[in-house]
């Protein structure tokens, strides 16, 4: 199959991805090399993923970069209330992102298999971690801006909206990367349909709901009332829609 069999936009994209080069074997020595690969050599990464090449290196590198990048962004979120909340947020945000990915991986694997995919569970996990790593990379790119507004403003409502907007942009990039992966892997070998396009849209919605609920339950951006307790985990039950309203209300009380 050649790019000429696809629409012109896809043909240009696939031609670029076909020329991407990356040695996945180097991840054992340079685990952060995955960052450059995601940005500049995505085609090579996806071919390795589809061919089950160097999966161990990819799994560990993607997990480590996601963990560290989200911890860094979480620490910046926690600077709105410096002190223990900074450390707590740095620990909580990786739990939210990686926890959401791990909770949703079985659904991704099982339903894709039902719909004809031959992806193994390790390939499915690597695909989900690719989504998480791409998302965390955009969070890292916004980190200086997020830091500036977090330390220079006092409005909890504004800070909440800012971080939510940044997260939406980051998740949007991650979703776009995963959809590109689906299209390119289907181009490389259309007989296997590694990721079902129709199910992918439904799965994205599931991930969004789980992620929002996880963020509410764990609360990486926790704004305590004046004189209130500082705790790592409150364990309060509720729906994330209620939590957003509570967070905005607490911000108004602090002003």
C-alpha positions, 0 to 999 in steps of 0.5 A: 500500500502506498500513500497515493491510495489515501487522500492528499492530507493523509498521503503527506502525513504518512509520507512524513511518518514513513521517513521518521527514524528512531532506534528504540533500543537506545531507550535502555540507555537514554530513557528520555529519548522518548520525548524527542521521538514523540515530537520528531519521530512518531512514525518510527515509534508507531512502527515499533509499537505495531511490530512489538519491537523494544516494548519493554523500553517503551513501556518504562520510558513512557511511564517514567516521563509521564510520571515526572512531567505530571509531577512537575506540573502538579507541583506548580498547581500546588504552589497556589497554597505553598507548603505541604499542598505543593508536595501533595499536588506533585504526588497526586497529579501522576496518580490522576493521569497514570491511574486513569490510563491504567483503569481504562487500559483493559477496556481499550484492550478487550473491546479492540480485540472484540472488534478485530484487533490483534494487539497484545495487552502490552501493545495496548498498554504502550498505546495508552501510555503514549497518550499519557506521555503526549499529554504530559509533554504538553503540560510541561510546555505550559509549565512556565505560564502556569507557574507565573499565573499561579504565583501571581494571582489570588483568584481560585476560580481563575486558577481553576479555569486556567489549569482546566483549559491547559489540561483540555489542550494537553488532552486534545493533543494526546487524543490527536496523537492517538488518532494519528497512530490509529490511522498510520498503523492502519496504513502500515497494515490494514489487514489487522485494524489495530485500533478500531476508529469507532470504538476509539471515540467512545473510549475517549469519552470514557477516559474523559469521564474517568479522568474528571472523576479521578481528579475530583476524588484525588484532588490535586488542586485542593483549595482548603478553607481558611484554617481548614485541615491540610490532608493528602487524601480526604476520601470524600465521595461525590460526582466531579460536577459537584466538585467543580461547583464546590471548588469555585465556591471555595475560591469565592470564600477566599477572596 
